[in-house]
Amino acid sequence: MAVFQSKKFRGAAESGTFAARYRALMAKRPFWLFGLPFMTVIVAGSFVLTPATAVRYEKHDRRVRQMTREEELGVGKSGRRVNIKDEYYRLAAKDIDNWEQKRVKRLPGEHDGVL
């Protein structure tokens, strides 16, 4: 029985191409032709993407900033100045001990939770 060679057959048309020469050199020096360029791209990408990420966070910081107490009070639709004494007396004037629990009206076909 015949023994096959371990080398792959490469035709004459394929032997002179750039890919064939690169493949031959790659077998001899894999780190210099694949590993080093790959690591260079990774490190260079890190340096290129760092300013882009910084721009993203700077934009976020411009949009979200610390608000003063006065600005917080004026944010809502009913933004009015709050005085703690006025709030106390306004709450004290209401009868908070006399109240009645009422069920919320359900939509048609919605389960009402009653067993």
KEKE-3310 file (N, C-alpha, C; in steps of 0.2 Angstrom, whole numbers, plus 5000, padded with zeros to 4 digits):
npx = (5004:5002:5011:5005:5011:5015:5015:5006:5000:5005:5001:5009:5004:4999:5011:5018:5011:5007:5000:5004:5018:5017:5011:5021:5032:5025:5024:5037:5040:5029:5025:5031:5024:5010:5007:5013:5008:4995:4994:4999:4989:4979:4984:4985:4972:4967:4973:4967:4953:4952:4951:4939:4930:4932:4926:4913:4909:4911:4901:4890:4892:4890:4877:4870:4870:4874:4861:4855:4846:4836:4834:4829:4816:4809:4807:4796:4779:4771:4779:4783:4788:4793:4789:4792:4785:4772:4768:4767:4756:4746:4744:4740:4728:4720:4708:4715:4712:4700:4694:4691:4692:4692:4688:4697:4690:4688:4694:4684:4683:4695:4704:4697:4703:4696:4692)
npy = (4994:5011:5026:5041:5058:5070:5083:5096:5097:5110:5120:5126:5139:5144:5145:5157:5168:5181:5176:5163:5165:5172:5162:5152:5160:5162:5149:5148:5159:5163:5172:5184:5187:5186:5187:5198:5209:5208:5210:5224:5230:5229:5236:5249:5251:5253:5265:5274:5272:5277:5292:5294:5287:5296:5307:5303:5302:5315:5322:5316:5320:5334:5334:5329:5336:5342:5348:5363:5366:5375:5374:5361:5362:5369:5361:5352:5353:5359:5368:5376:5387:5380:5380:5374:5376:5380:5369:5360:5366:5366:5352:5349:5355:5346:5333:5319:5307:5303:5293:5284:5268:5264:5254:5252:5255:5242:5238:5232:5215:5213:5205:5206:5203:5198:5184)
npz = (5000:4997:5004:5009:5007:5020:5017:5009:4992:4982:4969:4954:4950:4962:4970:4969:4974:4986:4997:4998:5000:5013:5020:5021:5028:5039:5045:5049:5058:5068:5079:5075:5064:5066:5080:5086:5077:5080:5094:5094:5087:5097:5108:5102:5099:5112:5116:5106:5109:5122:5123:5116:5125:5136:5131:5130:5144:5149:5142:5148:5161:5159:5156:5167:5182:5198:5208:5216:5231:5230:5216:5215:5221:5212:5201:5198:5191:5200:5207:5221:5234:5249:5265:5281:5293:5287:5281:5291:5298:5289:5286:5299:5300:5292:5294:5298:5305:5302:5290:5276:5268:5251:5237:5222:5206:5194:5178:5164:5163:5170:5183:5200:5212:5223:5232)
capx = (5000:5006:5011:5004:5015:5012:5015:5000:5002:5003:5002:5014:5000:4998:5017:5021:5007:5008:4997:5009:5024:5015:5010:5028:5035:5021:5026:5044:5040:5022:5024:5032:5019:5004:5006:5015:5003:4989:4995:5000:4982:4975:4986:4984:4965:4966:4975:4962:4947:4952:4948:4932:4926:4932:4921:4906:4908:4911:4895:4886:4893:4887:4869:4868:4874:4872:4856:4854:4840:4831:4832:4825:4810:4806:4808:4790:4774:4768:4785:4782:4793:4791:4790:4790:4779:4766:4766:4764:4749:4741:4743:4736:4721:4716:4706:4718:4710:4693:4695:4687:4695:4688:4691:4698:4686:4692:4692:4680:4687:4701:4702:4697:4707:4691:4691)
capy = (5000:5018:5030:5048:5063:5074:5090:5097:5099:5117:5120:5132:5145:5146:5146:5164:5173:5184:5172:5157:5167:5173:5156:5149:5163:5161:5143:5149:5164:5164:5177:5191:5189:5186:5189:5205:5214:5207:5214:5231:5233:5229:5242:5255:5252:5255:5272:5277:5272:5281:5299:5293:5286:5302:5312:5301:5303:5322:5323:5314:5325:5341:5334:5327:5340:5343:5353:5366:5365:5379:5371:5355:5364:5372:5356:5349:5357:5363:5370:5381:5387:5376:5382:5368:5378:5381:5362:5357:5368:5363:5345:5348:5357:5341:5328:5313:5302:5301:5291:5277:5264:5263:5250:5256:5252:5238:5238:5226:5208:5213:5201:5211:5201:5195:5176)
capz = (5000:4996:5009:5007:5010:5024:5014:5004:4986:4980:4962:4952:4950:4969:4974:4968:4977:4992:5002:4999:5004:5019:5024:5022:5033:5045:5048:5052:5063:5069:5083:5072:5058:5068:5087:5087:5074:5084:5101:5092:5086:5104:5112:5099:5100:5118:5116:5102:5112:5128:5122:5114:5131:5140:5128:5132:5151:5149:5139:5153:5166:5157:5156:5174:5187:5205:5208:5222:5235:5227:5209:5216:5223:5206:5196:5196:5189:5206:5211:5225:5239:5254:5272:5285:5297:5284:5279:5297:5300:5283:5288:5306:5298:5289:5298:5296:5309:5300:5283:5273:5263:5245:5232:5215:5201:5190:5171:5162:5162:5174:5190:5205:5218:5228:5232)
cpx = (5004:5005:5010:5009:5012:5011:5009:5003:5000:5005:5007:5010:5000:5005:5020:5017:5009:5006:5002:5015:5023:5014:5017:5032:5031:5023:5033:5044:5033:5021:5025:5027:5012:5003:5008:5010:4997:4989:4996:4993:4978:4977:4985:4976:4963:4967:4970:4955:4946:4949:4941:4927:4926:4927:4914:4904:4907:4904:4889:4886:4890:4880:4867:4873:4871:4867:4856:4847:4834:4829:4828:4818:4806:4806:4801:4785:4772:4774:4784:4787:4789:4793:4788:4785:4772:4764:4764:4757:4744:4739:4739:4729:4717:4714:4709:4716:4703:4694:4692:4691:4690:4692:4691:4693:4690:4690:4688:4684:4693:4699:4702:4700:4702:4691:4684)
cpy = (5006:5022:5037:5053:5067:5081:5090:5099:5106:5117:5126:5138:5148:5148:5153:5169:5175:5179:5166:5159:5169:5167:5152:5153:5163:5155:5144:5154:5167:5171:5184:5192:5189:5189:5196:5210:5214:5211:5221:5234:5233:5235:5248:5257:5255:5263:5276:5278:5276:5288:5299:5292:5292:5307:5310:5303:5311:5324:5322:5318:5332:5340:5333:5331:5340:5349:5356:5365:5369:5377:5365:5357:5366:5367:5354:5355:5362:5366:5376:5381:5384:5379:5376:5370:5378:5373:5359:5359:5366:5356:5344:5350:5351:5336:5321:5307:5299:5299:5285:5274:5263:5259:5254:5252:5249:5239:5232:5220:5208:5209:5206:5209:5198:5187:5174)
cpz = (5000:5002:5006:5010:5015:5022:5009:4998:4984:4973:4960:4952:4957:4972:4974:4971:4984:4998:5003:5002:5011:5023:5025:5028:5040:5049:5052:5058:5064:5074:5079:5066:5060:5075:5088:5083:5078:5091:5100:5091:5093:5108:5109:5099:5107:5119:5111:5105:5118:5127:5120:5120:5136:5137:5130:5139:5152:5147:5145:5159:5165:5158:5163:5179:5193:5205:5215:5225:5231:5220:5210:5218:5217:5200:5193:5194:5194:5210:5214:5231:5245:5261:5277:5290:5294:5282:5285:5299:5295:5284:5294:5305:5295:5295:5296:5299:5306:5292:5282:5268:5257:5240:5225:5210:5196:5182:5169:5160:5166:5181:5195:5212:5223:5227:5232)
residu = (MET:ALA:VAL:PHE:GLN:SER:LYS:LYS:PHE:ARG:GLY:ALA:ALA:GLU:SER:GLY:THR:PHE:ALA:ALA:ARG:TYR:ARG:ALA:LEU:MET:ALA:LYS:ARG:PRO:PHE:TRP:LEU:PHE:GLY:LEU:PRO:PHE:MET:THR:VAL:ILE:VAL:ALA:GLY:SER:PHE:VAL:LEU:THR:PRO:ALA:THR:ALA:VAL:ARG:TYR:GLU:LYS:HIS:ASP:ARG:ARG:VAL:ARG:GLN:MET:THR:ARG:GLU:GLU:GLU:LEU:GLY:VAL:GLY:LYS:SER:GLY:ARG:ARG:VAL:ASN:ILE:LYS:ASP:GLU:TYR:TYR:ARG:LEU:ALA:ALA:LYS:ASP:ILE:ASP:ASN:TRP:GLU:GLN:LYS:ARG:VAL:LYS:ARG:LEU:PRO:GLY:GLU:HIS:ASP:GLY:VAL:LEU)
# end
